Each structure stands twice: as structure tokens, then as C-alpha cells.
Amino acid sequence: MKNKVLEIDASLDGYVTGETVRMQKQIQGIREKLMKNMKQKHDAAMLSIDQVKHKLFPSGELQERNLNFFNLTPNGNVSEKIDQIKSMIDAFENYLIIVRE
């Protein structure tokens, strides 16, 4: 583009150079904003992953290694809770059972 302008009018060389530099700075500014935005999204995603990991692996261990059965029975009825779980389990089935309160 600069060559075309100089073919028409050589006195516009400074103007074209200045505009070219200005456009390059604007493009660099856009690039920096995009990089900042991408970094923020990446950091937010990593924070979510870390939060899930902390819930699944408290103290760096599997949750079932850290969580005591008595935490599941805040009212103290341990035998009732065991009977409830036993009624849901079939030892000959090969599937995962999730019990919610």
C-alpha cells in the first residue's frame, strides 16, 4: 500500500509511515487485550478444576480415605444408616451406587 501511495505522491511518505505505525500499535493493543482475556478465562477454568480436585481429594488423598463414616450420620443413628445402605446394595451386581441425603 505504501508503494502505491508513493507512486502517486512521494510527499505523503511521512504520512503513510505514521499511519502504518499507528495501525501496527492498534493491532498490538488488540492482540494484548485478547491475550489478557484468554489468560483470565484460563485462570478461571483452572480455579474451577482446583476446587473440584480439592473436594474429591481433601488433604491430597481420596475423599473416602479422609471422610469418616460418622460424618454421614450427624444424628448418631449409625445402625440405621448401615441398615439403609445394606438394603440398597446387591453384592452380585456390578454397578456404582450413589446414596444422597
ZASEVO-479883 format. One line per field, with one value per residue: residue number from 1; residue in three letters; chain; x, y, z of N, C-alpha, C, CB in turn. Coordinates in Angstrom, 3 decimals, always signed. Each point is the difference from the previous one (the first is absolute). Glycine has a CB too. Layout:
BEGIN
zanu	(NUM,...)
dodren	(ala,...)
lumke	(A,...)
n.xx	(X,...)
n.yy	(Y,...)
n.zz	(Z,...)
ca.xx	(X,...)
ca.yy	(Y,...)
ca.zz	(Z,...)
c.xx	(X,...)
c.yy	(Y,...)
c.zz	(Z,...)
cb.xx	(X,...)
cb.yy	(Y,...)
cb.zz	(Z,...)
***
This chain:
BEGIN
zanu	(1,2,3,4,5,6,7,8,9,10,11,12,13,14,15,16,17,18,19,20,21,22,23,24,25,26,27,28,29,30,31,32,33,34,35,36,37,38,39,40,41,42,43,44,45,46,47,48,49,50,51,52,53,54,55,56,57,58,59,60,61,62,63,64,65,66,67,68,69,70,71,72,73,74,75,76,77,78,79,80,81,82,83,84,85,86,87,88,89,90,91,92,93,94,95,96,97,98,99,100,101)
dodren	(met,lys,asn,lys,val,leu,glu,ile,asp,ala,ser,leu,asp,gly,tyr,val,thr,gly,glu,thr,val,arg,met,gln,lys,gln,ile,gln,gly,ile,arg,glu,lys,leu,met,lys,asn,met,lys,gln,lys,his,asp,ala,ala,met,leu,ser,ile,asp,gln,val,lys,his,lys,leu,phe,pro,ser,gly,glu,leu,gln,glu,arg,asn,leu,asn,phe,phe,asn,leu,thr,pro,asn,gly,asn,val,ser,glu,lys,ile,asp,gln,ile,lys,ser,met,ile,asp,ala,phe,glu,asn,tyr,leu,ile,ile,val,arg,glu)
lumke	(A,A,A,A,A,A,A,A,A,A,A,A,A,A,A,A,A,A,A,A,A,A,A,A,A,A,A,A,A,A,A,A,A,A,A,A,A,A,A,A,A,A,A,A,A,A,A,A,A,A,A,A,A,A,A,A,A,A,A,A,A,A,A,A,A,A,A,A,A,A,A,A,A,A,A,A,A,A,A,A,A,A,A,A,A,A,A,A,A,A,A,A,A,A,A,A,A,A,A,A,A)
n.xx	(+0.832,+2.905,-0.191,-2.692,+1.196,+2.549,-1.782,-1.319,+2.412,+3.478,-1.972,-1.054,+3.297,-1.387,-2.780,+1.078,+1.637,-2.525,-1.791,+2.162,+0.062,-3.152,-0.188,+2.221,-1.646,-2.672,+1.435,+1.152,-2.940,-1.096,+2.328,-0.665,-3.077,+0.665,+1.942,-2.175,-2.153,+1.881,+0.693,-3.059,-0.541,+2.463,-0.952,-2.900,+1.200,+1.850,-2.458,-1.578,+2.438,+0.295,-3.036,+0.248,+2.628,-1.391,-2.374,+2.030,+2.102,-1.553,+3.284,+0.687,-2.744,-1.871,-1.965,+0.712,+2.741,-1.996,-2.737,+0.287,-2.139,-0.247,-0.362,-2.764,-1.130,-0.355,-1.811,+2.842,-1.291,+3.395,-2.565,-1.366,+2.537,+0.092,-2.996,+0.558,+2.324,-1.569,-2.277,+2.263,+1.481,-1.230,+3.001,-1.119,+0.400,+2.740,-1.551,+1.832,-2.200,+0.038,-1.099,-1.298,-0.002)
n.yy	(-1.182,+1.207,-0.521,+1.646,+2.557,+0.087,-0.045,+2.726,+1.589,-0.899,+1.784,-3.025,-0.681,+1.115,-1.291,-2.913,+0.107,+0.839,-2.338,-2.227,+0.861,-0.073,-3.033,-0.974,+1.231,-1.535,-2.802,+0.394,+0.554,-2.719,-1.610,+1.077,-0.784,-2.990,-0.363,+0.990,-2.089,-2.497,+0.673,+0.041,-2.876,-1.276,+0.992,-1.297,-2.866,-0.020,+0.626,-2.535,-1.881,+0.948,-0.700,-2.993,-0.479,+0.828,-2.157,-2.383,+0.596,+1.061,+0.385,-0.045,-2.161,-0.822,+2.308,-2.854,+1.290,+2.155,-1.490,-1.138,-2.004,+2.632,+1.877,-1.823,+0.861,+3.713,-2.266,-1.664,-1.864,-1.535,-1.754,+2.021,-0.124,-3.186,-0.227,+1.976,-1.782,-2.756,+1.140,+0.660,-2.993,-1.766,-1.143,-0.204,+3.320,+0.170,+3.036,+1.928,-0.606,+3.364,-0.661,+3.021,+0.333)
n.zz	(+0.000,-0.440,-3.126,-0.307,+1.389,-1.876,-2.757,+1.048,+1.134,+0.032,+2.047,+1.249,+1.146,+2.567,-0.593,-0.213,+2.712,+1.671,-0.998,+0.712,+3.010,+0.268,-0.909,+2.059,+2.462,-0.877,-0.068,+2.940,+1.168,-1.117,+1.361,+2.905,-0.121,-0.759,+2.432,+2.099,-0.982,+0.288,+3.040,+0.876,-1.200,+1.495,+2.832,-0.317,-0.645,+2.562,+1.973,-1.031,+0.550,+2.993,+0.686,-0.990,+1.661,+2.730,-0.394,-0.522,+2.394,+3.255,-0.110,-3.590,+0.371,-2.327,+1.165,+1.168,+1.517,+1.570,+0.865,+3.188,-1.458,+1.863,-2.786,-0.303,+3.097,+0.151,+1.601,+1.157,-2.596,+0.033,-0.357,-2.098,-1.884,-0.103,-0.998,-2.445,-1.140,+0.143,-1.940,-2.358,-0.111,-2.543,+1.638,-3.122,-0.865,-1.669,+1.565,+1.557,+2.442,-0.615,+3.229,-1.027,+3.174)
ca.xx	(-0.832,+0.908,+0.579,-1.023,-0.132,+1.206,-0.066,-0.916,+0.516,+1.149,+0.006,-0.821,+0.794,-0.061,-1.370,-0.258,+0.803,-0.644,-1.247,+0.369,+0.423,-1.201,-0.783,+0.719,-0.205,-1.374,-0.056,+0.694,-0.903,-1.057,+0.634,+0.237,-1.293,-0.432,+0.834,-0.418,-1.305,+0.206,+0.652,-1.020,-0.868,+0.790,+0.142,-1.298,-0.200,+0.923,-0.531,-1.115,+0.586,+0.628,-1.049,-0.534,+1.050,+0.075,-1.149,+0.180,+1.242,+0.373,+1.328,+0.777,-0.357,-1.367,-0.977,-0.406,+1.097,+0.018,-1.326,-0.382,-1.400,-0.817,-0.375,-1.234,-1.091,+0.091,-0.967,+0.496,-0.639,+0.928,-0.574,-1.061,+0.666,+0.574,-1.124,-0.469,+0.978,-0.063,-1.197,+0.208,+1.126,-0.098,+1.404,+0.224,-0.134,+1.256,-0.231,+0.295,-1.178,+0.194,-1.056,-0.108,-0.808)
ca.yy	(+1.182,+1.145,+0.168,+0.597,+1.412,+0.706,+0.140,+1.103,+1.253,-0.320,+0.865,-0.628,-1.069,+0.132,-0.272,-1.440,-0.687,+0.261,-0.768,-1.412,-0.226,+0.105,-1.226,-1.105,+0.139,-0.397,-1.459,-0.535,+0.202,-1.017,-1.285,-0.037,-0.166,-1.382,-0.870,+0.218,-0.636,-1.446,-0.370,+0.047,-1.158,-1.170,+0.007,-0.350,-1.436,-0.709,+0.135,-0.949,-1.344,-0.144,-0.135,-1.358,-0.909,+0.102,-0.715,-1.439,-0.435,+0.864,-0.295,-0.722,-1.417,-0.255,+0.447,-1.090,-0.228,+1.118,+0.183,-1.049,-0.411,+0.707,+1.300,-0.202,-0.203,+1.066,-0.196,-1.066,-1.286,-0.723,-1.288,+0.288,+0.344,-1.241,-0.790,+0.663,-0.277,-1.438,-0.293,+0.484,-0.686,-1.378,-0.371,-0.688,+0.970,+0.662,+1.397,+0.957,+0.486,+1.309,+0.229,+1.415,+0.321)
ca.zz	(+0.000,+0.063,-1.335,-0.858,+0.380,-0.426,-1.458,-0.311,+0.566,+0.853,+1.189,+1.038,+0.621,+1.458,+0.425,-0.135,+1.023,+1.287,+0.063,+0.098,+1.390,+0.846,-0.181,+0.643,+1.450,+0.289,-0.116,+1.176,+1.136,-0.104,+0.314,+1.453,+0.672,-0.199,+0.834,+1.387,+0.142,-0.030,+1.257,+1.048,-0.162,+0.370,+1.457,+0.584,-0.217,+0.894,+1.358,+0.112,+0.060,+1.319,+1.015,-0.119,+0.468,+1.462,+0.571,-0.198,+0.637,+1.125,+0.562,-0.995,+0.017,-0.425,+0.986,+0.898,+0.953,+0.929,+0.568,+0.931,-0.143,+0.992,-0.565,-0.758,+0.956,+0.998,+1.081,+0.864,-0.293,-0.856,-0.407,-0.967,-1.255,-0.527,-0.519,-1.218,-1.055,-0.287,-0.785,-1.361,-0.631,-0.456,-0.163,-1.271,-1.092,-0.317,-0.325,+1.061,+0.687,+0.630,+0.987,+0.356,+1.174)
c.xx	(+0.879,+0.593,-0.988,-0.145,+1.198,+0.057,-0.851,+0.569,+1.089,+0.025,-0.823,+0.741,-0.088,-1.376,-0.296,+0.773,-0.630,-1.280,+0.275,+0.409,-1.205,-0.843,+0.682,-0.160,-1.419,-0.148,+0.684,-0.871,-1.124,+0.557,+0.217,-1.300,-0.517,+0.792,-0.400,-1.334,+0.138,+0.630,-1.001,-0.935,+0.713,+0.148,-1.310,-0.268,+0.895,-0.476,-1.151,+0.512,+0.632,-1.038,-0.605,+1.011,+0.087,-1.171,+0.180,+1.215,+0.377,+1.310,+0.837,-0.284,-1.408,-0.969,-0.370,+1.110,+0.003,-1.318,-0.364,-1.485,-0.903,-0.360,-1.310,-1.212,+0.050,-0.978,+0.395,-0.608,+0.850,-0.624,-1.121,+0.599,+0.599,-1.096,-0.528,+0.936,-0.037,-1.206,+0.147,+1.051,-0.382,+1.421,+0.294,-0.170,+1.314,-0.269,+0.247,-1.309,+0.351,-1.203,+0.028,-0.876,-1.166)
c.yy	(+1.249,+0.279,+0.670,+1.495,+0.785,+0.156,+1.201,+1.320,-0.331,+0.849,-0.595,-1.110,+0.052,-0.335,-1.503,-0.779,+0.171,-0.807,-1.493,-0.343,+0.036,-1.274,-1.195,+0.056,-0.419,-1.517,-0.646,+0.151,-1.024,-1.358,-0.135,-0.183,-1.425,-0.961,+0.120,-0.703,-1.518,-0.481,-0.002,-1.205,-1.278,-0.091,-0.391,-1.496,-0.815,+0.078,-0.965,-1.429,-0.234,-0.187,-1.404,-1.002,+0.021,-0.724,-1.507,-0.548,+0.948,-0.489,-0.841,-1.490,-0.162,+0.363,-1.119,-0.363,+1.054,+0.155,-1.199,-0.325,+0.769,+1.406,-0.097,-0.188,+1.059,-0.178,-1.163,-1.365,-0.800,-1.300,+0.194,+0.301,-1.250,-0.877,+0.591,-0.320,-1.477,-0.344,+0.430,-0.793,-1.418,-0.417,-0.643,+0.914,+0.750,+1.444,+0.852,+0.497,+1.320,+0.241,+1.470,+0.157,+0.848)
c.zz	(+0.000,-1.386,-0.946,+0.282,-0.495,-1.519,-0.384,+0.493,+1.019,+1.269,+1.155,+0.748,+1.527,+0.547,-0.025,+1.055,+1.373,+0.176,+0.138,+1.427,+0.932,-0.109,+0.667,+1.518,+0.393,-0.063,+1.196,+1.250,+0.015,+0.398,+1.517,+0.773,-0.139,+0.875,+1.477,+0.272,+0.029,+1.302,+1.149,-0.082,+0.409,+1.522,+0.692,-0.155,+0.929,+1.452,+0.224,+0.127,+1.364,+1.100,-0.027,+0.538,+1.527,+0.667,-0.105,+0.741,+1.138,+0.610,-0.958,-0.054,-0.551,+1.117,+0.973,+0.986,+1.105,+0.758,+0.869,-0.187,+0.955,-0.466,-0.771,+0.907,+1.101,+1.162,+0.918,-0.249,-0.993,-0.495,-1.016,-1.375,-0.652,-0.583,-1.314,-1.163,-0.384,-0.860,-1.459,-0.765,-0.389,-0.371,-1.342,-1.210,-0.167,-0.443,+1.239,+0.595,+0.660,+0.898,+0.363,+1.225,-0.419)
cb.xx	(-1.827,+0.537,+1.422,-1.202,-1.340,+1.185,+0.284,-1.953,-2.239,+1.274,+0.279,-2.005,+1.556,+1.759,-0.699,-0.392,+2.079,+0.975,-1.125,+0.735,+2.249,-0.005,-0.893,+1.653,+1.684,-0.822,-0.024,+2.230,+0.539,-1.140,+1.136,+2.000,-0.509,-0.649,+1.897,+1.216,-1.070,+0.252,+2.160,+0.128,-1.196,+1.239,+1.765,-0.865,-0.613,+1.897,+0.692,-1.445,+0.418,+1.905,-0.496,-1.367,+1.276,+1.189,-1.474,-1.086,+0.765,-2.433,-0.974,+1.719,+1.511,+0.794,-0.881,-1.503,+1.350,+1.630,-0.683,+1.781,+0.760,+1.095,+2.421,+1.356,+0.023,+0.732,-1.785,+0.378,-2.279,+1.928,+0.592,-1.465,+0.500,+1.862,-0.607,-1.033,+1.458,+1.159,-1.352,-0.657,+1.594,-2.432,+0.116,-0.773,-2.483,+1.033,-1.683,+2.160,-0.869,+1.366,+0.154,+0.312,+1.997)
cb.yy	(-1.253,-0.535,-2.025,-2.205,-0.634,-0.892,-2.479,-1.568,+1.170,-0.652,+1.982,+0.546,+0.049,+1.742,+2.254,+0.285,+0.366,+2.287,+1.755,+0.010,+1.022,+2.515,+0.913,-0.018,+1.875,+2.187,+0.173,+0.565,+2.429,+1.303,-0.001,+1.467,+2.409,+0.568,+0.233,+2.218,+1.944,+0.088,+0.963,+2.504,+1.172,+0.145,+1.775,+2.313,+0.445,+0.507,+2.404,+1.547,+0.041,+1.406,+2.461,+0.674,+0.362,+2.201,+1.926,+0.245,-1.022,+0.519,+0.113,+1.696,-0.426,-1.834,+1.635,-0.874,-1.048,+1.117,+1.400,+0.752,-2.272,-1.335,+0.624,-1.012,-2.476,+1.509,+0.915,+1.732,+1.018,+1.013,-0.957,+0.888,+2.307,+0.114,-0.658,+1.850,+1.877,-0.456,+0.258,+2.238,+1.399,+0.260,-0.291,-2.083,+0.245,-2.222,-0.639,+0.690,-2.352,+0.916,-2.374,+0.666,-0.129)
cb.zz	(+1.211,+2.420,+0.377,-0.082,+2.027,+2.013,-0.259,+0.136,-0.353,-2.042,-1.517,-1.365,-1.970,-0.132,-0.873,-2.468,-1.363,-0.038,-1.383,-2.407,-0.497,-0.295,-2.163,-1.895,+0.053,-0.918,-2.511,-1.048,-0.048,-1.840,-2.272,-0.313,-0.427,-2.341,-1.656,+0.029,-1.169,-2.497,-0.840,-0.020,-1.851,-2.193,-0.210,-0.507,-2.399,-1.575,+0.038,-1.345,-2.482,-0.791,-0.193,-2.008,-2.145,-0.235,-0.598,-2.215,-2.173,+0.465,+2.302,+0.312,+1.988,-1.530,-1.672,-1.801,-1.836,-1.500,-1.982,+1.653,-0.710,+1.804,-0.148,-1.821,-0.486,-1.822,-1.501,+1.646,+0.428,+1.241,+2.241,+1.856,+0.895,+1.686,+2.360,+1.375,+0.838,+2.159,+2.077,+0.798,+1.324,-0.854,+2.439,+1.091,+0.439,-0.658,-1.778,-1.128,+0.380,-1.973,+0.909,-2.398,+1.494)
***
